[in-house]
Amino acid sequence: MLVRRYEGNPILKPKSSHSWEAQATFNGCPVEVNGKICLVYRALSLPHYKSITGTVSTVSNIGVSAPSKNGTSFHNRRIFIVPEEPWERFGCEDPRVTKFEDKYFIFYTALSTYPPSPDGIRVGLAISDDLKTVKEKHLVTPFNAKAMALFPERINGKVWAILSVHTDLPPTYVCLAPFDDEKEIWEESYWKKFYEDFTKYSLPLRRSPLDHFEVGAPPLKTKYGWLLLYSYIRNYFTPQQRLFTVEAALLDLNNPLRIIARTKWPLMVPEEYYERIGLVPDVIFPSGAVLRKNTIYLYYGAADTVCCLAYINLPTLIKRLLRKEEPPKFIRAQENPIITPRGDHPWESKATFNPGAIYLAGKVHLVYRAMSQDNTSVFGYANSKDGIHIDYRSPQPIYVPREPFEQKLQPGGYSGCEDPRLTIIDDKIYMCYTAFDGKNPPRVALTWIKVDDFLEQKWNWAKPVLISAPHMDDKDACIFPEKIEGKYFIIHRHGDDIDSALVSSLDFDGRTWLDEYRWIHPRKGWWDSKKLGIACPPIKTTEGWILLYHGVSEDNVYRVGAILLDPKNPLEVIARTDEPLFEPEEDYEKFGQVNNVVFPCGVVLIGDRIFMYYGGADQVVGVATIEVKKLLKYLKSCKV
């Protein structure tokens, strides 16, 4: 697992008996002292009168803990750095500590104005020999900046620091600053010259002008480069869409201005209750880290209230960062789209899409969703010997709405049988589909047909039965082709997740519903951040089960990814593709009934290639293929 939260989180909470840290203790930064870890952190007081400001207010101080052997339990906390100079009189915030040449350099945000204004938010520095007393203090930057940290050793003879410039005058720049000696760190003349052209020292980390980022933990030295764990905030200027994330970049060991690699997707986003509830909800902020063997101990502030800890596997992170190979992609057939609406067939004159598929008797058999002009969905049938060219297409639908729960209740509205998924078990083909009457929430329906009847095109379908709970929008269902510990495994989707359910029998009685166990979740900040659903039944390989799924992004683009499930226990996810394997590119995928949609419901394995059948823009049927070997190789590099 790449990132794992400490189960004992939060590791530091406010303490009511300490008025100086009674309201919040967050944004902790660790430093190793004789093999143990001390934590310096921001501590927020209760409101009180402060003579240096002449006001009653809450004030941030910087606390420090006694050395901790395990890095998770911190005791004997005491106040360490307090606002006492005019340039910090309204608070000392968010410390970063680095041990450099036998001294501890603690940079922090110094507030000299209230309410805080950009020109009153600058970097302060405390130097200590022992983390017990402050030896000297300095105002560092004469301009708006914060989150400064020192590299732990000289690079090419110079002292290097990293800091965020213009954090309160966006856009922000994460810059590096080299010094000839430590005294230059607080020389005003140095910073005035630096400020004349500070952008030339900046790291190009911004992806969008709508985003914001700041220095997180002091850089960690690895043999691959300086590892920078930093805060990247998406849509920073739109509070309703703002997303705090943690990302990583690898900087050149000899020239830290050069980025070797960086993450494309978040390592972490706020998920746990202690990250979502607090003085500032939905905030995580990576404020410090230490490296022990192959594990990064990442300390972070949660909801601006508590300190938390997460572990990051360094080899896995480095492997992910330095991965050179491009992800494999499904390749479209040149013949696409292979099935399109037919005007001479009223039942499929408006759209033909989202096909289920099975491979039987040397043919690919497709059962596709077909829509008439009055928006009623039925199922059509086609087959192909080579999986691409359609050899036969039924002139009549093979499955039509027959039960009250799938017959139209709103004239002209959408209704019917949608999105079939087919699974062969013994001598039957089971078909899960979405049943919709146009008024009540769509639900999962199940039917089956004998294999012999299917091959002979004797459409003797069993009476369909609803299997998902009433009043719940549930769809995207299929049956796993093998039992798990004696039970049938049914995958479905209520809400935005992929759900799992185990049942003893497939003989549903119309009064028994699937359980809803949330199984696979959207990943905030990723290409599949908004909603997920399975694509089609999984494919068995020697490495595990490959399960394709569709993921929807915040801008409502449907893409396709894959998950690798444990071969013996498919409920366990081994890997999930970092990048999508397929996305709308062609006009027939970008423009249709619903734009920017690729939506597979059927997949077959022929030789060493997976044939994926999908709906393009809810309008037509396409097919694309990928080599199993290439997909498995990529999946192995995406282990969760």
C-alpha positions in Angstrom: 0.0 0.0 0.0 1.4 3.4 -1.0 -0.1 5.5 1.8 -1.6 4.2 5.0 -3.0 6.3 7.8 -1.9 5.5 11.4 -4.8 3.8 13.1 -4.3 5.8 16.3 -4.9 9.1 14.6 -5.0 11.8 15.6 -1.7 11.6 17.4 -1.9 15.1 18.9 -5.1 16.7 20.2 -5.8 20.0 22.0 -5.3 19.8 25.7 -7.9 21.7 27.8 -5.5 22.1 30.8 -3.0 24.0 28.6 -4.7 27.3 27.7 -2.0 28.0 25.1 -3.0 24.9 23.1 -6.6 24.3 24.3 -8.2 25.0 21.0 -6.1 23.3 18.4 -2.7 21.5 17.9 -1.9 21.0 14.3 0.6 21.2 11.4 3.3 19.3 13.3 6.8 18.9 12.0 9.1 16.2 13.3 12.9 16.2 13.8 15.1 13.3 15.0 17.0 13.7 18.2 19.3 10.8 19.1 17.1 8.3 17.3 13.9 9.7 18.8 11.4 12.1 17.3 10.5 15.5 18.7 7.4 17.2 17.3 7.1 21.0 17.0 3.6 22.1 16.2 1.3 25.0 16.0 -0.8 25.4 19.1 -3.9 27.6 19.2 -4.9 29.1 22.5 -8.3 30.0 23.9 -9.2 33.7 23.6 -7.2 35.7 26.2 -5.8 39.2 26.8 -2.3 39.7 25.3 -0.4 42.7 26.4 1.8 42.9 23.2 -1.3 43.3 21.1 -3.5 45.0 23.6 -6.5 42.8 22.6 -8.3 39.7 23.6 -7.9 37.0 20.9 -6.8 33.5 20.2 -3.1 33.3 19.5 -0.9 30.7 17.8 2.2 29.6 19.6 4.6 26.8 18.8 4.8 23.8 21.1 7.3 21.0 21.3 7.0 17.5 22.6 9.5 15.3 24.5 11.4 12.9 22.3 9.3 9.9 21.2 10.8 6.6 20.3 8.0 5.3 18.2 7.0 8.6 16.6 3.4 8.1 17.4 3.1 8.9 21.1 4.0 12.5 22.1 4.1 13.5 25.8 5.4 16.3 28.0 4.3 19.0 25.7 5.4 22.5 26.4 5.2 25.9 24.9 8.4 26.7 22.9 8.1 29.7 20.6 5.8 32.6 21.7 4.9 35.9 19.9 7.1 38.5 21.6 8.6 40.6 18.8 6.6 43.3 17.0 6.9 41.4 13.7 5.2 38.3 15.2 3.0 39.8 17.9 -0.2 38.3 16.5 1.0 34.8 16.2 3.7 32.2 15.4 2.3 29.5 13.1 3.2 26.3 11.2 6.8 25.6 12.1 9.2 23.7 9.9 12.3 22.4 11.7 15.5 21.2 10.2 18.7 20.1 12.1 21.5 21.7 10.2 25.1 21.6 11.3 24.3 20.9 15.0 21.6 23.5 15.3 17.9 23.4 14.9 16.4 25.9 12.5 12.7 26.4 13.1 11.0 28.6 10.4 7.5 29.7 11.1 4.8 32.1 9.8 5.0 35.4 11.7 1.9 37.6 12.0 2.4 41.3 12.6 -1.1 42.5 11.7 -4.6 41.7 12.6 -6.7 40.9 10.8 -3.9 39.3 8.9 -2.9 41.1 5.7 -0.3 40.0 3.1 2.3 42.5 4.2 2.0 41.3 7.8 2.5 37.6 7.0 6.1 36.8 6.7 8.7 34.2 7.6 10.3 34.2 11.1 13.2 32.0 12.3 14.1 30.6 15.7 17.4 28.9 16.2 17.9 26.5 19.1 20.8 24.2 20.2 18.6 21.8 22.1 14.9 22.3 21.3 14.5 23.5 24.9 15.5 27.2 24.6 15.5 29.6 21.7 19.0 30.9 21.1 18.1 33.7 18.7 15.2 34.9 16.6 15.1 36.7 13.2 12.5 38.1 10.8 13.5 36.5 7.5 11.5 37.7 4.6 10.6 41.4 4.2 7.8 40.3 1.8 4.7 38.1 2.0 5.9 34.5 2.4 5.5 31.4 4.6 6.2 27.7 4.9 9.9 28.0 4.7 12.2 25.1 5.4 15.9 24.3 5.2 17.5 21.4 3.4 19.4 19.3 6.0 22.8 19.6 4.3 24.7 21.9 2.0 24.4 21.4 -1.7 27.5 22.3 -3.7 28.8 24.3 -0.7 25.7 26.4 -0.3 22.9 26.4 2.3 19.5 25.9 0.5 16.0 26.7 1.7 12.6 26.3 0.1 9.7 28.6 0.8 6.3 29.7 -0.5 6.3 33.3 -1.9 3.1 35.3 -2.2 0.9 32.8 -0.4 -1.5 35.6 0.3 -1.0 37.5 -2.9 -1.8 34.7 -5.4 -0.5 33.3 -7.6 1.9 31.6 -5.1 5.3 30.5 -6.1 7.3 27.7 -4.4 10.9 29.0 -4.6 14.4 27.8 -3.7 16.9 30.1 -2.1 20.6 29.4 -1.9 22.8 31.1 0.7 26.6 31.4 1.1 26.3 31.1 4.9 23.6 30.9 7.5 23.7 34.6 8.4 22.6 35.4 4.9 19.3 33.7 5.7 18.0 36.8 7.6 19.9 39.5 5.7 17.4 42.0 4.4 19.7 43.0 1.5 19.8 39.3 0.3 16.0 39.1 0.2 15.5 42.4 -1.5 17.8 41.2 -4.3 16.0 37.8 -4.3 12.6 39.5 -4.6 13.6 41.5 -7.7 13.4 38.3 -9.7 12.1 35.6 -7.4 10.2 33.7 -10.2 13.5 32.5 -11.7 13.9 30.5 -8.4 10.4 28.9 -8.6 9.4 25.3 -9.3 6.8 24.9 -12.0 4.3 22.9 -10.0 1.1 24.7 -10.9 -1.3 22.9 -13.3 -4.1 25.5 -13.4 -4.3 29.2 -12.5 -7.3 28.1 -10.4 -5.0 26.0 -8.1 -2.8 26.9 -5.2 0.1 25.1 -3.6 2.6 25.5 -0.7 5.7 24.0 0.6 4.8 21.1 2.9 7.5 19.1 4.7 11.2 20.0 4.7 12.8 18.1 1.8 13.9 14.5 2.5 17.1 13.2 1.0 16.9 9.9 -0.9 19.4 8.3 -3.2 17.0 9.2 -6.1 16.7 12.9 -5.3 15.3 15.3 -2.8 11.8 14.3 -2.0 9.4 17.2 -1.6 5.9 16.4 -0.1 3.8 19.5 -0.6 0.3 20.8 -0.4 -1.6 21.1 -3.7 -5.0 22.7 -3.5 -7.3 22.3 -6.5 -9.8 24.9 -7.3 -8.6 27.0 -4.5 -10.6 30.1 -5.4 -13.9 28.2 -5.5 -14.7 27.2 -1.9 -17.4 24.7 -2.9 -15.0 22.8 -5.2 -11.8 23.3 -3.2 -9.8 20.1 -2.6 -6.8 19.9 -0.3 -4.4 17.2 -1.4 -0.9 16.0 -0.8 1.5 15.5 -3.7 5.2 14.7 -4.1 8.0 15.8 -6.3 11.5 14.5 -6.7 14.3 17.2 -7.1 17.8 16.7 -8.4 20.3 16.0 -5.7 22.8 18.5 -7.0 20.5 21.1 -8.5 17.2 21.1 -6.6 15.8 23.7 -9.0 15.4 20.7 -11.5 12.3 18.6 -11.0 13.0 14.9 -11.9 9.5 13.7 -11.5 6.2 14.5 -9.7 3.0 12.9 -9.0 0.0 13.5 -11.3 -2.7 12.5 -8.8 -3.1 13.1 -5.1 -1.4 10.9 -2.6 -4.0 11.9 0.0 -7.2 13.8 0.2 -9.4 14.5 3.3 -11.4 11.3 4.0 -11.4 10.5 7.7 -13.6 12.2 10.2 -10.7 14.0 11.9 -9.8 15.5 8.5 -13.3 16.5 7.6 -14.5 18.0 10.9 -12.7 20.7 12.8 -12.0 24.4 12.9 -11.5 24.4 9.1 -13.2 21.2 7.7 -11.8 19.1 4.8 -8.2 20.2 5.2 -5.0 18.1 5.3 -1.7 19.8 5.3 1.7 17.9 5.0 3.8 19.8 7.5 6.7 17.4 8.2 8.2 14.1 7.5 11.0 11.7 8.5 12.4 8.8 6.7 13.0 5.5 8.6 14.4 2.7 6.5 11.9 2.5 3.6 9.0 4.2 5.3 8.2 7.9 5.2 6.5 9.1 8.4 4.3 11.9 7.1 3.0 14.3 9.7 0.1 16.4 8.7 -2.4 18.8 10.1 -6.1 17.8 9.9 -9.0 20.2 9.7 -6.6 22.8 11.3 -7.4 21.1 14.7 -5.2 18.1 15.2 -1.9 16.4 14.2 -2.0 13.1 12.3 0.4 10.6 10.9 0.5 8.6 7.7 3.0 6.1 6.4 4.3 6.1 2.8 6.2 3.2 1.3 9.2 4.9 -0.2 10.2 2.3 -2.8 6.6 2.1 -4.1 6.4 5.9 -4.3 9.8 6.2 -6.1 8.8 3.5 -8.5 5.6 5.3 -9.2 7.4 8.6 -9.6 10.1 7.3 -11.9 7.9 5.1 -14.0 8.7 5.9 -17.6 6.4 3.6 -19.5 3.2 5.0 -20.8 0.0 3.2 -19.8 -1.3 0.8 -22.4 -4.5 2.0 -24.2 -7.4 0.2 -25.7 -7.1 0.4 -29.5 -10.2 1.2 -31.5 -11.3 -0.9 -34.4 -11.0 1.0 -37.7 -14.5 -0.2 -38.5 -16.0 1.7 -35.5 -18.8 2.2 -34.9 -19.8 -1.4 -35.6 -23.5 -1.0 -34.7 -25.5 2.1 -35.4 -29.2 3.0 -35.2 -31.4 1.8 -38.1 -34.1 4.0 -39.3 -36.1 1.1 -40.8 -36.3 -0.5 -37.4 -38.4 1.7 -35.2 -37.4 -0.1 -32.0 -33.7 0.9 -32.6 -34.0 4.0 -34.7 -32.8 6.5 -32.1 -29.8 4.8 -30.5 -27.9 1.5 -30.2 -25.4 1.3 -27.4 -24.0 -0.3 -24.2 -23.7 -3.9 -25.4 -23.2 -6.9 -23.2 -21.0 -9.7 -24.7 -20.1 -13.3 -24.4 -17.9 -15.6 -26.5 -19.6 -18.9 -27.4 -19.2 -21.5 -30.2 -16.5 -19.5 -32.0 -18.5 -16.2 -32.1 -18.9 -13.0 -30.2 -22.5 -12.5 -29.2 -23.7 -9.0 -28.5 -26.8 -8.0 -26.6 -27.1 -4.3 -27.0 -29.4 -1.6 -25.7 -31.6 -0.2 -28.5 -33.8 2.8 -28.2 -36.9 3.9 -30.1 -37.9 7.5 -30.8 -40.2 7.5 -27.8 -37.2 6.7 -25.6 -38.1 3.1 -24.8 -35.1 0.8 -24.4 -35.1 -2.8 -25.5 -32.3 -5.3 -26.3 -31.1 -6.1 -29.8 -28.8 -8.9 -30.9 -25.8 -9.3 -33.2 -22.9 -11.7 -33.6 -19.4 -11.6 -35.1 -16.9 -14.3 -35.9 -13.8 -12.0 -35.7 -15.2 -9.8 -32.9 -15.2 -6.7 -35.1 -17.3 -7.3 -38.3 -20.9 -7.9 -37.6 -22.1 -11.1 -39.4 -25.6 -11.1 -38.2 -28.0 -8.6 -36.7 -31.5 -9.5 -35.5 -34.3 -7.6 -37.3 -36.4 -7.8 -34.1 -35.5 -7.1 -30.5 -34.7 -10.2 -28.5 -35.9 -8.7 -25.2 -38.5 -6.1 -24.4 -40.0 -4.6 -21.3 -42.5 -7.1 -19.9 -42.9 -6.4 -16.2 -44.6 -3.4 -14.6 -41.3 -2.2 -13.1 -39.8 -1.6 -16.6 -42.9 -0.3 -18.5 -43.3 3.4 -19.2 -45.1 5.4 -16.7 -44.3 8.8 -18.1 -45.3 9.3 -21.8 -42.2 10.2 -23.9 -39.9 9.8 -21.0 -37.0 7.2 -20.8 -38.0 3.7 -19.7 -37.4 0.1 -20.4 -34.5 -2.4 -20.2 -31.0 -0.9 -20.2 -27.3 -1.9 -20.1 -27.2 -5.7 -20.1 -24.3 -7.7 -18.6 -24.0 -11.4 -19.3 -22.4 -14.2 -17.3 -22.3 -17.9 -18.2 -22.7 -20.2 -15.2 -23.2 -23.9 -15.9 -25.7 -24.2 -18.7 -27.3 -20.8 -18.3 -26.6 -17.3 -19.3 -27.5 -14.8 -16.6 -28.3 -11.3 -17.6 -28.4 -8.4 -15.1 -29.8 -5.2 -16.5 -31.3 -1.9 -15.4 -35.1 -1.8 -15.2 -36.6 1.6 -15.4 -40.3 2.7 -15.5 -39.5 6.4 -15.9 -40.9 7.3 -12.6 -39.3 5.3 -9.8 -35.6 5.0 -9.3 -33.9 2.5 -11.7 -33.3 -0.9 -10.2 -31.3 -4.1 -11.0 -33.3 -6.8 -12.7 -32.1 -10.4 -13.3 -33.2 -13.0 -15.9 -31.5 -16.0 -17.5 -31.7 -18.1 -20.6 -30.3 -21.6 -21.4 -27.1 -21.6 -23.4 -28.6 -23.9 -26.0 -31.7 -21.7 -26.5 -29.4 -18.6 -26.8 -27.3 -20.2 -29.5 -30.3 -21.3 -31.4 -31.8 -17.8 -31.0 -34.8 -19.2 -29.1 -35.3 -16.2 -26.9 -36.9 -18.1 -24.0 -35.8 -15.7 -21.2 -36.8 -16.5 -17.6 -39.3 -14.2 -16.0 -37.2 -11.2 -14.8 -37.1 -10.3 -11.1 -35.9 -7.2 -9.3 -32.9 -7.9 -7.0 -32.0 -4.4 -5.7 -33.8 -2.7 -2.9 -36.9 -0.5 -3.6 -36.5 3.3 -3.6 -32.8 3.1 -4.3 -31.2 4.1 -7.5 -29.1 1.0 -8.3 -27.6 -0.2 -11.6 -24.4 -1.4 -13.3 -24.7 -4.9 -12.0 -23.2 -8.3 -13.0 -22.7 -11.7 -11.6 -19.2 -13.0 -10.9 -18.6 -16.1 -13.1 -17.3 -18.2 -10.1 -18.5 -18.6 -6.6 -16.6 -17.2 -3.6 -16.6 -19.5 -0.6 -19.8 -21.1 -1.9 -21.7 -17.9 -2.6 -22.5 -16.0 -5.7 -20.8 -12.6 -5.9 -22.9 -9.8 -7.4 -21.4 -6.4 -8.2 -23.7 -3.4 -8.5 -23.8 0.3 -7.9 -25.9 2.3 -5.5 -24.7 5.9 -5.2 -21.3 6.7 -6.5 -19.4 3.5 -5.5 -19.1 0.0 -6.8 -20.9 -2.2 -4.3 -20.5 -5.9 -3.5 -23.0 -8.5 -2.3 -22.7 -12.2 -1.7 -25.8 -14.4 -2.1 -26.5 -18.0 -1.5 -28.8 -18.5 -4.5 -29.6 -16.8 -7.8 -33.3 -17.9 -7.4 -34.5 -14.5 -6.3 -38.2 -14.3 -5.2 -38.8 -10.6 -5.8 -38.9 -9.8 -2.1 -35.2 -10.4 -1.4 -32.7 -7.6 -2.2 -29.0 -7.3 -2.6 -26.9 -6.1 0.3 -25.0 -2.9 -0.2 -21.4 -3.1 0.9 -19.4 -0.2 -0.5 -16.4 -1.8 -2.1 -14.5 0.5 -4.5 -14.7 4.2 -4.2 -14.1 7.2 -6.4 -10.7 8.9 -6.0 -11.0 12.6 -5.3 -8.7 14.6 -7.5 -8.3 11.7 -10.0 -9.9 11.0 -13.4 -12.5 8.8 -11.6 -13.3 11.3 -8.9 -17.1 11.6 -9.2 -18.7 8.3 -9.8 -17.8 4.6 -10.6 -19.5 1.6 -12.0 -18.3 -1.7 -13.3 -18.1 -2.2 -17.0 -18.6 -5.9 -17.4 -18.0 -9.2 -15.7 -14.3 -9.8 -14.9 -11.8 -11.8 -16.9 -9.8 -14.5 -15.1 -6.0 -14.6 -15.6 -3.2 -16.3 -13.8 -2.3 -13.0 -12.1 -5.9 -12.3 -10.9 -9.2 -11.1 -12.1 -9.3 -8.1 -14.4 -12.3 -6.0 -13.8 -12.9 -3.1 -16.1 -14.9 -0.1 -14.8 -16.1 3.3 -15.9 -15.0 6.3 -13.9 -16.6 9.7 -14.2 -14.6 12.9 -13.6 -15.9 16.2 -12.1 -16.5 17.5 -15.7 -18.7 14.5 -16.5 -16.3 12.7 -18.8 -16.7 8.9 -18.8 -13.5 7.0 -19.0 -12.4 3.3 -18.6 -9.9 1.9 -16.1 -9.1 -1.5 -14.7 -8.8 -3.2 -11.3 -6.9 -6.3 -10.6 -8.6 -8.6 -8.0 -6.9 -11.3 -6.0 -7.2 -14.6 -7.8 -8.3 -16.5 -4.7 -10.2 -13.8 -2.9 -11.6 -11.3 -5.5 -13.0 -9.1 -2.9 -9.4 -8.0 -2.3 -8.2 -5.3 -4.7 -4.5 -5.8 -5.7 -4.1 -2.9 -8.1 -6.1 -0.1 -9.8 -4.9 1.7 -12.9 -3.5 5.2 -12.2 -4.4 6.4 -15.7 -7.5 5.6 -17.8 -7.1 3.0 -20.4 -9.7 4.5 -22.7 -11.5 7.8 -23.0 -13.7 9.7 -25.5 -11.6 10.8 -28.5 -13.7 10.2 -31.6 -16.7 12.2 -32.7 -19.0 9.2 -32.1 -17.8 9.2 -28.5 -17.8 12.9 -27.9 -21.1 13.8 -29.5 -24.4 11.9 -29.1 -27.3 11.6 -26.8 -24.8 12.1 -23.9 -21.5 13.7 -24.9 -18.1 12.5 -23.8 -19.1 8.9 -22.9 -17.4 5.6 -23.4 -19.5 3.0 -21.6 -18.5 -0.7 -21.9 -20.9 -3.5 -20.8 -19.3 -6.4 -22.5 -15.9 -7.9 -22.8 -14.5 -11.2 -24.2 -11.1 -12.7 -24.3 -9.9 -14.0 -27.7 -6.4 -15.3 -27.7 -4.2 -12.8 -25.9 -6.5 -9.9 -26.5 -9.4 -8.4 -24.6 -12.2 -7.2 -26.8 -14.2 -4.5 -25.1 -17.6 -3.5 -26.5 -18.9 -0.1 -25.5 -21.4 2.5 -26.1 -20.2 5.7 -27.6 -22.0 8.9 -26.4 -25.1 6.8 -25.7 -25.6 6.5 -29.4 -23.6 3.8 -31.1 -21.6 0.6 -30.4 -17.8 0.4 -30.7 -15.1 -2.2 -30.0 -11.5 -1.7 -28.8 -8.8 -4.2 -27.9 -5.8 -4.5 -25.6 -3.2 -7.2 -25.0 -3.7 -8.9 -21.6 0.1 -9.1 -21.1 0.5 -5.3 -21.4 -2.4 -4.6 -19.2 -1.2 -6.9 -16.5 2.3 -5.4 -16.6 0.8 -1.9 -16.1 -1.6 -3.0 -13.4 1.3 -4.5 -11.4 2.9 -1.1 -11.4 -0.2 0.4 -9.9 -0.6 -1.7 -6.8 -2.7 -0.1 -4.1 
